[in-house]
């Protein structure tokens, strides 16, 4: 995985990829061993279940809309222009309760197995299988 120079157009993913992850659209923008970046569109009432990255730091830059977070035991809210930091080892969940579509950019460092995980769960509708695969790709769901 090597960074390529140039501009990747707004709606274009790596190798034309776009993933449907539990009803959310993830468009991978850049991937190397050291980091992975994707654009995400989260429809109203969608969420990312509580999970943990023991090997990665995760960040979210909000472009449009508002999200709610549970980070460890704390609750937080973010809106356009806010940067959310999710350090490795802290369980977190993400919720779009705004009634509007949210657009944001996520990235993790290092990439580890997350890029491969998203490719495997794209289009899956069985939450149990999504959870099982999460555990196999270093981002287990937690209670």
Number of C-alpha atoms within 10 A of each C-alpha: 8 9 9 10 6 6 6 12 8 9 12 14 18 13 8 10 13 21 19 18 20 18 16 20 18 23 22 25 23 19 20 16 13 13 18 20 22 21 23 23 18 24 18 17 12 19 19 16 17 19 22 26 21 14 17 23 19 21 17 20 19 21 17 15 19 21 24 17 19 15 19 14 8 8 11 11 13 16 17 15 12 14 16 17 12 20 19 15 14 14 22 23 19 19 19 20 16 15 12 15 18 23 20 23 19 20 21 24 18 17 20 18 16 19 19 11 18 20 14 15 20 18 15 14 13 10 12 10 11 21 18 13 18 21 15 11 17 18 22 19 20 13 7
